[in-house]
Amino acid sequence: MAKVHDFQEVAKHNNRDDCWLVISGKVYNVTPFLDDHPGGDEVLLAATEKDATDDFEDVGHSDSAREMMEKYHIGEIDSSSVPAKRKYTPPQQAVRSPEDTGSAAKILQFLVPMLILGIAFAFRYFSKKEE
């Protein structure tokens, strides 16, 4: 029978010298594979301390890669100890009302387009006189 590991225990194995991953409810000690992983050791280290199933599946590993995993399998994860996935919530942005805009900004919003328009007319007027 495979050993059942607590998630907190597995999460402690999160560095180059000792790297364990949780994928599809199984625990893998991938430490010896870090140097050989085609994506580099950073990819594996970034998948520690969490359920890496989605990370693994998103890459689309080959059947041979899935077979290779078996030699690193060291047990099962206690599913009750895995923390629930937190849904991503984007940071709240401050809502600005038109009243928050300062009077200087309101003046600039009017003057800058007028200045550009004035320069365009002046350029056109003076370029026609020279012809």
DRENDO-1510 file (C-alpha; in Angstrom, 1 decimal, always signed):
<recs>
REC; n; res; u; v; w
REC; 1; MET; +0.0; +0.0; +0.0 .
REC; 2; ALA; +1.3; +3.5; -0.9 .
REC; 3; LYS; +2.2; +5.8; +1.9 .
REC; 4; VAL; -0.2; +8.7; +2.4 .
REC; 5; HIS; +1.4; +12.1; +2.9 .
REC; 6; ASP; +0.0; +15.2; +4.5 .
REC; 7; PHE; +0.1; +18.3; +2.3 .
REC; 8; GLN; +2.0; +20.3; +4.9 .
REC; 9; GLU; +4.7; +17.6; +5.0 .
REC; 10; VAL; +5.0; +17.6; +1.2 .
REC; 11; ALA; +5.1; +21.4; +1.0 .
REC; 12; LYS; +8.3; +21.4; +3.1 .
REC; 13; HIS; +10.1; +19.7; +0.2 .
REC; 14; ASN; +10.4; +22.8; -1.9 .
REC; 15; ASN; +14.0; +23.4; -2.9 .
REC; 16; ARG; +16.7; +22.2; -5.2 .
REC; 17; ASP; +18.0; +19.6; -2.8 .
REC; 18; ASP; +14.6; +18.2; -1.9 .
REC; 19; CYS; +11.7; +18.7; -4.3 .
REC; 20; TRP; +8.4; +16.9; -4.1 .
REC; 21; LEU; +5.3; +17.5; -6.3 .
REC; 22; VAL; +1.6; +16.7; -6.0 .
REC; 23; ILE; +0.1; +15.7; -9.3 .
REC; 24; SER; -3.3; +14.0; -9.7 .
REC; 25; GLY; -3.4; +13.0; -6.0 .
REC; 26; LYS; +0.0; +11.4; -6.1 .
REC; 27; VAL; +3.3; +12.5; -4.5 .
REC; 28; TYR; +6.5; +12.5; -6.5 .
REC; 29; ASN; +10.0; +13.1; -5.3 .
REC; 30; VAL; +11.5; +14.7; -8.5 .
REC; 31; THR; +14.8; +15.8; -6.9 .
REC; 32; PRO; +16.9; +13.4; -9.0 .
REC; 33; PHE; +15.1; +14.6; -12.2 .
REC; 34; LEU; +15.6; +18.4; -11.7 .
REC; 35; ASP; +18.8; +18.5; -13.8 .
REC; 36; ASP; +17.2; +16.4; -16.6 .
REC; 37; HIS; +13.8; +18.1; -16.9 .
REC; 38; PRO; +13.5; +19.6; -20.4 .
REC; 39; GLY; +11.9; +22.8; -19.1 .
REC; 40; GLY; +14.5; +23.3; -16.5 .
REC; 41; ASP; +14.5; +22.9; -12.7 .
REC; 42; GLU; +12.7; +26.3; -12.2 .
REC; 43; VAL; +9.5; +24.9; -13.7 .
REC; 44; LEU; +9.5; +22.0; -11.2 .
REC; 45; LEU; +10.4; +24.2; -8.2 .
REC; 46; ALA; +7.7; +26.7; -9.1 .
REC; 47; ALA; +5.2; +23.8; -8.9 .
REC; 48; THR; +6.0; +23.0; -5.3 .
REC; 49; GLU; +3.8; +23.8; -2.3 .
REC; 50; LYS; +0.6; +23.4; -4.3 .
REC; 51; ASP; -1.3; +20.9; -6.3 .
REC; 52; ALA; +0.6; +20.9; -9.6 .
REC; 53; THR; -1.9; +18.9; -11.5 .
REC; 54; ASP; -3.1; +21.9; -13.6 .
REC; 55; ASP; +0.5; +23.0; -14.3 .
REC; 56; PHE; +1.4; +19.4; -15.5 .
REC; 57; GLU; -1.7; +19.0; -17.6 .
REC; 58; ASP; -1.5; +22.4; -19.2 .
REC; 59; VAL; +1.9; +21.6; -20.7 .
REC; 60; GLY; +0.6; +18.5; -22.5 .
REC; 61; HIS; +3.2; +15.9; -21.4 .
REC; 62; SER; +3.8; +12.9; -23.6 .
REC; 63; ASP; +2.9; +9.3; -22.7 .
REC; 64; SER; +6.6; +8.6; -22.2 .
REC; 65; ALA; +6.8; +11.5; -19.7 .
REC; 66; ARG; +3.8; +10.1; -17.8 .
REC; 67; GLU; +5.4; +6.6; -17.7 .
REC; 68; MET; +8.7; +8.1; -16.5 .
REC; 69; MET; +6.9; +9.7; -13.5 .
REC; 70; GLU; +6.2; +6.3; -12.0 .
REC; 71; LYS; +9.8; +5.9; -10.9 .
REC; 72; TYR; +9.5; +9.1; -8.8 .
REC; 73; HIS; +6.2; +8.1; -7.2 .
REC; 74; ILE; +6.6; +7.9; -3.5 .
REC; 75; GLY; +3.0; +7.9; -2.2 .
REC; 76; GLU; -0.5; +9.5; -2.2 .
REC; 77; ILE; -1.6; +12.8; -0.9 .
REC; 78; ASP; -4.1; +13.1; +1.9 .
REC; 79; SER; -6.8; +14.9; +0.0 .
REC; 80; SER; -8.3; +16.4; +3.1 .
REC; 81; SER; -5.0; +18.2; +3.9 .
REC; 82; VAL; -4.8; +19.9; +0.5 .
REC; 83; PRO; -5.9; +23.6; +0.8 .
REC; 84; ALA; -8.8; +24.7; -1.3 .
REC; 85; LYS; -7.9; +26.6; -4.5 .
REC; 86; ARG; -8.4; +30.3; -4.0 .
REC; 87; LYS; -10.2; +32.0; -6.9 .
REC; 88; TYR; -8.3; +34.9; -8.3 .
REC; 89; THR; -9.8; +38.2; -7.6 .
REC; 90; PRO; -8.3; +41.2; -9.4 .
REC; 91; PRO; -7.2; +44.1; -7.2 .
REC; 92; GLN; -9.8; +46.8; -6.8 .
REC; 93; GLN; -9.1; +50.1; -8.6 .
REC; 94; ALA; -10.2; +53.3; -7.2 .
REC; 95; VAL; -13.3; +54.7; -9.0 .
REC; 96; ARG; -12.8; +58.4; -9.9 .
REC; 97; SER; -15.8; +60.6; -10.5 .
REC; 98; PRO; -15.7; +63.6; -12.8 .
REC; 99; GLU; -15.8; +65.8; -9.8 .
REC; 100; ASP; -12.4; +64.4; -8.6 .
REC; 101; THR; -10.7; +66.0; -11.6 .
REC; 102; GLY; -9.0; +69.2; -10.6 .
REC; 103; SER; -9.8; +72.5; -12.3 .
REC; 104; ALA; -6.3; +72.7; -13.8 .
REC; 105; ALA; -6.9; +69.4; -15.6 .
REC; 106; LYS; -10.3; +70.7; -16.9 .
REC; 107; ILE; -8.6; +73.8; -18.3 .
REC; 108; LEU; -5.9; +71.7; -20.0 .
REC; 109; GLN; -8.5; +69.4; -21.5 .
REC; 110; PHE; -9.9; +72.5; -23.2 .
REC; 111; LEU; -6.7; +74.4; -24.0 .
REC; 112; VAL; -4.5; +71.7; -25.4 .
REC; 113; PRO; -6.9; +70.8; -28.3 .
REC; 114; MET; -7.5; +74.5; -29.0 .
REC; 115; LEU; -3.8; +75.1; -29.1 .
REC; 116; ILE; -3.3; +72.3; -31.6 .
REC; 117; LEU; -6.1; +73.5; -33.7 .
REC; 118; GLY; -4.7; +77.1; -33.7 .
REC; 119; ILE; -1.3; +75.8; -34.7 .
REC; 120; ALA; -2.8; +73.8; -37.6 .
REC; 121; PHE; -4.8; +76.9; -38.9 .
REC; 122; ALA; -1.7; +79.1; -38.5 .
REC; 123; PHE; +0.5; +76.7; -40.4 .
REC; 124; ARG; -2.1; +76.4; -43.2 .
REC; 125; TYR; -2.6; +80.2; -43.4 .
REC; 126; PHE; +1.1; +81.0; -43.6 .
REC; 127; SER; +1.9; +78.2; -46.0 .
REC; 128; LYS; -0.7; +79.4; -48.5 .
REC; 129; LYS; +0.6; +83.0; -48.3 .
REC; 130; GLU; +4.1; +81.9; -49.3 .
REC; 131; GLU; +2.9; +80.3; -52.5 .
</recs>
